[in-house]
């Protein structure tokens, strides 16, 4: 869940409300492909509950991502197609936000853009550190590796607020789903 906290810790309450309004909350069938390796993705996905599986051609399953994880973020940064396939596992609950809506918001609201890109930078830096740590563990190299549970002091200040924002996001999405039903 730590990943979404990086993002929500940087966004403000108005940004969260925007995500609720623009996002689509859905519960995919098991094995539903959210992102297909090599095919451009049209949405950014937040895993609200359950899990998704990440697979890479020729390698197989490389990760299982749970509540609070974000996928599809790299496609917002560059135009390269996804390097992995992401599939839903039974019980997954997803918030999908259309990439075009995010691009419009980034253009129209520079404050959102600054907060959003900073959040993505922190998120991707953490992912790279964790990948490097796993690679070092396999090769026996461990000097100077930051432990997975260690957090930057600058981020610690935002975690409590981010956790509250994630719970607010879930509550708002539940309310949206109930009103829409």
C-alpha positions in Angstrom: 0.0 0.0 0.0 3.0 2.3 0.4 3.1 3.1 -3.3 -0.3 4.9 -3.4 0.8 6.8 -0.3 3.6 8.3 -2.2 1.2 9.6 -4.8 -1.6 10.7 -2.5 0.8 12.3 -0.1 1.8 14.8 -2.8 -1.7 15.5 -4.2 -4.1 17.8 -2.4 -7.8 17.1 -1.5 -9.1 18.8 -4.7 -6.9 16.4 -6.7 -8.3 13.4 -4.9 -11.9 14.6 -5.6 -10.9 15.0 -9.3 -9.7 11.4 -9.4 -13.0 10.2 -7.8 -15.0 12.2 -10.4 -13.0 11.2 -13.5 -12.1 7.6 -12.5 -14.1 4.5 -13.2 -14.3 2.0 -10.3 -14.6 -1.6 -11.5 -14.2 -5.2 -10.4 -12.6 -7.1 -13.3 -13.1 -10.8 -13.8 -10.1 -12.9 -12.8 -7.4 -12.9 -15.5 -8.7 -9.8 -17.2 -5.8 -8.0 -18.9 -5.6 -4.4 -17.7 -2.3 -3.7 -19.5 -0.9 -5.8 -22.4 2.8 -5.8 -23.0 3.7 -3.9 -26.2 0.2 -2.3 -26.6 -0.3 1.3 -25.6 -2.3 1.7 -22.4 -5.1 4.3 -22.2 -5.5 4.3 -18.4 -3.7 4.7 -15.1 -4.8 2.1 -12.7 -5.0 2.2 -8.9 -5.5 -1.2 -7.1 -8.1 -0.4 -4.5 -8.4 -4.0 -3.2 -7.1 -7.5 -4.1 -4.2 -8.1 -6.4 -2.9 -7.8 -10.0 -0.2 -10.0 -11.5 2.6 -8.6 -13.6 4.1 -10.8 -16.3 6.9 -10.3 -18.8 7.2 -12.3 -22.0 9.9 -14.9 -21.7 10.2 -14.5 -18.0 6.7 -15.2 -16.5 5.3 -13.7 -13.4 7.6 -11.0 -12.0 5.4 -9.4 -9.3 2.0 -9.5 -7.5 0.8 -6.0 -6.6 -1.8 -5.4 -4.0 -3.9 -2.7 -2.5 -2.5 0.8 -3.0 -0.3 -0.1 -6.0 -0.4 1.9 -9.2 0.1 0.5 -12.7 0.3 2.1 -16.1 2.3 5.1 -14.7 5.2 4.7 -17.1 2.9 5.3 -20.1 2.1 8.7 -18.7 5.7 9.7 -18.8 6.9 8.4 -22.2 5.3 7.1 -25.3 6.9 3.6 -25.2 4.5 0.7 -25.0 4.2 -1.2 -21.7 7.0 -3.6 -21.0 4.8 -6.0 -19.0 1.3 -7.4 -19.0 -0.8 -6.8 -15.9 -3.8 -9.1 -15.2 -6.4 -8.9 -12.4 -6.6 -11.6 -9.8 -10.0 -12.7 -8.3 -11.3 -10.1 -6.0 -9.4 -7.1 -7.5 -11.1 -3.7 -7.3 -9.6 -1.1 -9.6 -9.9 2.6 -10.2 -9.0 3.4 -13.8 -8.4 7.0 -14.8 -8.2 7.8 -18.5 -4.8 9.0 -19.7 -6.4 11.7 -21.8 -8.2 13.1 -18.8 -5.0 13.2 -16.9 -3.2 14.9 -19.8 -5.9 17.6 -19.9 -5.7 18.1 -16.2 -1.9 18.4 -16.4 -2.2 21.0 -19.1 -5.0 23.1 -17.5 -3.8 22.9 -13.9 0.0 23.5 -13.5 -0.2 22.9 -9.7 -1.7 19.5 -10.3 1.0 18.8 -12.8 3.8 19.7 -10.4 2.3 17.6 -7.6 1.5 14.7 -9.9 4.9 14.5 -11.5 6.7 14.8 -8.2 4.5 12.0 -6.9 5.4 9.8 -9.9 9.1 10.6 -9.5 9.0 9.5 -5.8 7.0 6.4 -6.8 9.4 5.4 -9.6 12.5 6.1 -7.5 11.2 3.7 -4.9 10.4 1.1 -7.5 13.9 1.4 -8.9 15.5 1.1 -5.4 13.5 -2.0 -4.6 14.4 -3.6 -8.0 18.1 -2.8 -7.4 17.8 -4.2 -3.9 16.4 -7.5 -5.2 19.1 -7.7 -7.9 21.8 -7.1 -5.3 20.3 -9.8 -3.0 20.5 -12.3 -5.9 24.1 -11.5 -6.6 25.2 -11.1 -3.0 26.0 -7.4 -3.3 24.4 -5.4 -0.5 26.7 -2.5 0.4 24.8 0.8 0.7 21.4 -0.7 0.0 18.4 1.0 1.6 16.2 -1.5 3.3 12.8 -1.8 1.7 11.0 -0.6 4.8 13.1 2.5 5.2 11.5 5.8 4.0 12.9 9.1 3.2 12.3 11.6 6.1 10.7 14.0 3.7 8.1 11.5 2.7 7.4 10.4 6.3 5.6 13.7 6.9 3.1 13.0 4.2 2.3 9.3 5.0 -0.4 9.9 7.6 -2.2 12.4 5.4 -1.8 10.1 2.4 -3.3 7.2 4.3 -6.3 9.3 5.3 -6.6 10.4 1.6 -6.6 6.8 0.4 -9.4 5.9 2.9 -11.3 9.0 1.8 -10.8 8.0 -1.9 -12.2 4.5 -1.1 -15.1 6.0 0.9 -16.0 8.5 -1.9 -15.8 5.8 -4.5 -18.1 3.6 -2.5 -20.6 6.5 -2.3 -20.3 7.1 -6.0 -20.9 3.4 -6.7 -23.9 3.3 -4.4 -25.5 6.5 -5.9 -24.9 5.2 -9.4 -26.5 1.8 -8.8 
